[in-house]
């Protein structure tokens, strides 16, 4: 008995567009003066270390500056930048906030705090900060760009596009604005505009990883896997620590039929980040496609440790158990899937298949009932319910289901064969023969059709 295989998102949902937030670190400087204090000297040391990318050491110098002079707004701001650069976002926001308390008109602090909120997914807070940054400095392309990204993530696509257009009007060479605007165009389905923006960002900065990453994702979404792989190769050269790039390159390899290469890339993503859920899901799904069900089950089990309440993972692992011949475990996983997502017609269908294959026919009918209630045009569920009802002797119910199937799809030959079998069991030979003729007219071999009617139920 066939079932729905692993649940896969549409490519547009599965391919991850990267957040593009800032291109360069903009440090706040101290006003020029003669005779620097020790706090100012420590501060300047921190700035030099920041410029060299030595963020931990810079933080230590800013710590010392702040210990010596807690009124240095610039020290709090730049320490926040250093912390943000190494991923300590919550701490960075606290430091940005303190710099704003000390210097309420510091537009850059609002802009950078908004950027940190963006990275944390706190998009409304980001918009609030970036609005204030724009009020204080309406010439800041960075602030308009960050605001555009936040608005996009809040679903305000038109406002996002306007904000990004403003950023580009202010600075036609500000490449993060083009990269972010490309994301907006991609979400609007404006592929050529998206690619044009990514191209422009790359032209302005040939080493800007997010532009390659997003262009690669767009190529993948548009069915251009070779181009996607080229861009994702470049992305990985520039940003080797991003697991999403390996996963999406794996998807590109898989779309070309290079499943071993895909598995290798998913493994690389896991090496970079052992908690990256998408890598386990995509590798498990690829193992399914390769018939390596034990390995698929292992990946889904690991993924369930990361996301124990995911109905999709139980659905996928159940499908792998079913393919591997372990029907009781398949049934258990499908039961968990429908418990977590009772509105999934596919999960109810698969649970019905598991019950049907285990000979638990009454329970299978109940499962198919649920699937059909959710999706009344679910042909697979209608056919399987008819087959089970025929086995149970409920031939009139089987006929009713097949009436619905051929109404939904008059070209579905199997529907006529299943109904022909039910008519035959009811002694309606002329109606049975008419359905056989319809199936033959649709391309079914007559001898095969006649044989299927002579069986207890047609083969699924």
C-alpha positions, 0 to 999 in steps of 0.5 A, spaced: 500 500 500 502 506 497 503 512 502 505 519 502 512 520 502 516 525 506 513 532 507 517 537 503 516 544 503 515 548 497 522 550 494 520 557 496 519 555 503 525 551 504 530 555 501 532 560 506 533 567 504 539 570 508 538 576 513 542 582 510 543 587 515 550 591 515 556 591 511 561 595 515 562 597 522 561 604 524 564 606 530 563 612 534 569 617 535 571 621 541 571 629 539 578 631 538 582 634 544 589 635 547 591 631 553 587 624 553 585 621 559 586 614 561 579 612 559 580 615 552 586 612 551 583 605 553 577 607 548 582 609 543 586 602 544 579 599 543 577 602 537 584 600 534 583 593 536 576 593 533 578 595 526 583 589 526 577 585 528 580 583 535 573 583 538 574 580 545 581 584 546 577 590 544 571 589 549 576 588 554 579 595 553 572 598 552 571 595 559 577 599 562 575 605 559 568 604 562 570 603 569 574 609 568 569 613 566 562 611 566 559 617 562 563 615 555 557 614 551 562 612 545 565 606 549 558 603 551 556 604 543 563 601 541 563 595 546 556 593 543 558 593 536 564 588 539 559 584 542 554 584 536 560 582 532 561 575 536 554 574 537 553 576 544 546 580 541 543 581 548 549 584 551 550 588 545 543 591 546 544 593 553 550 597 551 546 600 546 541 602 551 546 605 555 549 609 550 542 612 548 541 614 555 548 618 556 547 621 549 539 621 547 541 624 540 546 618 538 542 616 531 547 611 530 546 607 537 539 607 535 540 604 528 545 599 531 540 597 536 535 596 531 540 592 527 541 587 533 533 587 534 533 585 527 538 579 528 534 577 534 528 577 530 525 582 534 522 586 528 517 591 531 523 593 536 527 594 530 522 598 526 521 603 533 529 604 533 530 605 526 524 610 525 528 614 531 534 613 527 531 616 521 528 622 525 535 623 528 539 622 521 535 622 515 541 621 511 543 614 514 542 609 508 544 604 513 538 606 518 533 606 512 536 599 510 535 596 516 528 598 517 526 595 510 529 589 513 524 589 519 518 591 515 519 586 510 519 581 516 513 584 519 510 583 512 509 590 510 512 589 503 510 595 500 513 599 506 519 595 506 520 596 499 519 604 500 525 604 505 530 600 501 529 605 495 530 611 500 536 608 502 539 607 495 537 614 493 541 616 499 547 612 497 547 609 490 553 605 492 550 602 499 550 595 497 547 592 503 540 596 501 541 592 494 541 585 497 535 587 502 531 590 496 533 583 492 529 579 498 523 584 497 523 583 490 524 575 490 518 575 495 514 579 490 516 574 485 519 579 481 525 574 479 529 579 474 529 585 479 531 581 485 537 578 480 538 585 478 539 587 485 543 582 487 548 583 481 549 590 483 550 588 490 556 584 488 558 589 483 559 594 488 562 589 493 565 582 490 566 579 497 559 580 499 557 573 501 550 575 503 549 577 496 551 571 493 547 567 498 541 570 496 542 570 489 544 562 489 537 561 493 533 565 488 537 561 482 535 554 486 528 557 487 527 558 479 530 551 477 537 553 476 541 549 480 548 549 476 547 557 477 545 556 484 551 551 486 556 556 483 553 562 487 553 557 493 560 555 492 562 562 493 558 564 499 561 558 502 568 561 500 566 567 504 562 565 509 564 558 511 560 558 518 553 558 515 549 551 515 544 554 511 549 555 505 551 547 505 543 545 506 541 549 500 547 547 495 545 540 497 538 541 495 541 544 488 545 537 488 539 533 489 535 537 484 540 534 479 540 527 481 547 528 485 544 525 491 551 523 494 553 530 493 547 532 497 548 528 503 555 530 503 553 537 504 548 536 509 553 533 513 557 539 512 552 543 515 551 538 521 559 539 522 558 547 522 552 546 527 550 540 530 543 543 532 541 545 525 534 542 524 534 543 516 540 539 515 537 533 519 530 533 515 533 534 508 538 529 509 533 524 512 529 525 506 534 524 501 536 518 505 529 516 503 530 517 496 536 513 496 532 507 500 537 508 506 531 508 511 535 506 517 539 512 516 533 516 514 530 514 521 536 516 525 536 523 522 529 524 524 530 521 531 536 526 532 531 532 529 526 530 534 531 531 539 531 538 537 524 539 535 520 534 539 513 537 538 514 537 530 508 533 527 512 533 520 518 529 523 513 524 526 510 523 519 517 523 516 520 518 520 513 514 520 514 513 512 521 511 513 519 506 518 513 504 513 518 503 507 523 499 512 517 494 514 516 496 521 509 497 521 507 498 528 513 503 529 510 507 523 503 507 526 506 509 532 509 515 529 503 517 524 499 517 531 503 522 534 503 526 527 495 526 527 495 528 535 500 534 534 497 536 527 489 533 527 488 538 521 493 534 516 490 530 511 496 527 509 498 524 516 491 521 517 491 518 510 498 515 512 495 512 519 490 509 515 495 506 510 498 503 516 492 500 519 490 497 513 497 494 512 496 491 519 489 488 518 486 493 522 481 495 517 475 499 521 480 503 524 483 505 517 476 507 515 476 512 520 482 514 519 480 515 511 474 519 514 478 524 517 483 525 511 477 526 507 473 531 512 479 535 511 480 534 504 474 532 500 478 531 494 483 527 496 483 521 491 488 517 495 484 517 501 477 516 497 480 510 493 483 507 499 477 507 503 473 504 497 478 498 497 477 497 505 470 498 504 470 492 499 474 488 503 469 489 509 463 487 504 461 494 504 460 495 496 455 500 496 460 505 500 465 503 495 461 505 489 459 512 492 467 513 493 469 512 486 463 516 484 466 522 487 473 520 485 471 520 477 467 526 478 473 529 481 478 526 475 474 523 470 481 521 467 483 517 473 482 509 470 483 506 477 477 509 479 473 506 474 476 499 476 475 499 483 468 501 482 467 496 476 470 491 482 464 493 487 459 493 481 461 486 480 460 484 487 453 487 487 451 483 481 451 489 477 455 486 471 453 491 465 455 497 470 461 493 471 463 492 464 461 499 462 467 501 467 472 496 465 470 499 458 472 506 460 478 504 464 480 501 457 479 507 453 483 511 458 489 506 456 488 500 461 490 493 458 483 489 457 486 483 460 489 486 466 483 490 467 479 483 467 484 480 471 483 486 477 476 485 477 476 477 478 481 479 484 477 480 491 479 487 491 483 491 485 490 491 487 492 498 490 
